[in-house]
Amino acid sequence: MKRIFLPLSLVLLLLAGCFSSGGRKAYLEGQLPHLVTQDLRKKAAMNSTLVVCQSVELVLDAPGHYAGKAVFEDGTQKKITVDDDGGENFRFKVAP
């Protein structure tokens, strides 16, 4: 019984790790458009017209590090990088 259970549990843990990284990516892609828009509004003058971030597309570059692009309403795209600790905290930077 142990011979079957141990390899099976290792396979399940491996699969769980694969699915959780995709879930985290989806979570970040859902949260970042609003946060990018807020960040750009803080940096720009409040009376200036500001383009709103529509979506963020990320690719896992290295463990805990994502790279991708932020797509804005006017069609412009900017590079974005995200450093993620896997918990509640992550930092992002949008290229100028």
C-alpha positions as a printed Julia matrix, in Angstrom:
96×3 Matrix{Float64}:
  0.0    0.0     0.0
  2.82   2.43    0.85
  4.49   1.72   -2.47
  1.44   2.91   -4.36
  0.46   5.8    -2.08
  3.82   7.59   -1.95
  4.36   7.9    -5.74
  0.71   8.84   -6.23
  0.91  11.57   -3.59
  4.06  12.98   -5.19
  2.34  13.15   -8.57
 -0.66  14.89   -7.02
  1.59  17.43   -5.28
  3.35  18.12   -8.56
  0.04  18.67  -10.36
 -1.19  20.94   -7.56
  1.91  23.08   -7.98
  1.27  23.43  -11.7
 -2.34  24.46  -11.21
 -1.61  26.86   -8.37
  0.93  28.83  -10.41
 -1.69  29.28  -13.16
 -4.22  30.35  -10.55
 -1.83  32.93   -9.15
 -1.16  34.28  -12.66
 -4.91  34.63  -13.24
 -5.31  36.36   -9.87
 -2.57  38.88  -10.71
 -3.98  39.49  -14.2
 -7.36  40.22  -12.6
 -6.02  42.6    -9.94
 -3.39  44.52  -11.89
 -5.47  46.57  -14.39
 -7.16  48.48  -11.56
 -3.89  48.87   -9.63
 -1.97  50.06  -12.71
 -4.65  52.68  -13.4
 -4.54  53.86   -9.76
 -0.75  54.05   -9.82
 -0.68  56.09  -13.04
 -3.31  58.48  -11.66
 -1.19  59.1    -8.57
  1.83  59.89  -10.73
 -0.03  62.13  -13.21
 -1.78  65.41  -12.5
 -5.37  64.74  -11.48
 -6.75  67.11  -14.13
 -4.94  65.42  -17.01
 -6.76  62.94  -19.17
 -5.49  59.51  -18.31
 -5.92  56.3   -20.2
 -7.34  53.4   -18.21
 -5.61  50.01  -18.19
 -7.93  47.42  -19.74
 -5.97  44.24  -19.23
 -2.65  42.76  -18.22
 -1.1   39.7   -19.87
  1.65  37.98  -17.9
  4.11  35.16  -18.49
  6.0   33.43  -15.67
  9.58  34.52  -16.32
 11.17  32.88  -13.25
  9.8   31.64   -9.93
  8.12  34.65   -8.33
  8.75  36.91  -11.33
  6.31  37.66  -14.13
  6.82  39.77  -17.25
  4.24  40.9   -19.75
  2.3   43.83  -21.11
 -0.38  46.2   -19.9
 -2.98  47.08  -22.55
 -4.72  50.46  -22.32
 -8.06  51.74  -23.66
 -6.43  53.78  -26.42
 -4.62  50.68  -27.71
 -1.18  51.5   -26.31
  0.8   48.77  -24.62
  3.51  49.04  -22.0
  5.84  46.46  -20.54
  5.09  45.39  -16.98
  7.07  43.3   -14.51
  5.73  41.74  -11.33
  7.68  40.4    -8.34
  5.46  38.05   -6.36
  6.11  36.46   -2.97
  3.25  33.99   -3.5
  1.26  35.43   -0.61
 -0.64  38.68   -0.29
  2.27  40.87   -1.39
  3.45  41.62   -4.89
  5.15  44.6    -6.54
  4.74  45.73  -10.11
  6.5   48.2   -12.34
  5.19  49.62  -15.6
  7.73  50.88  -18.12
  7.41  54.58  -18.99
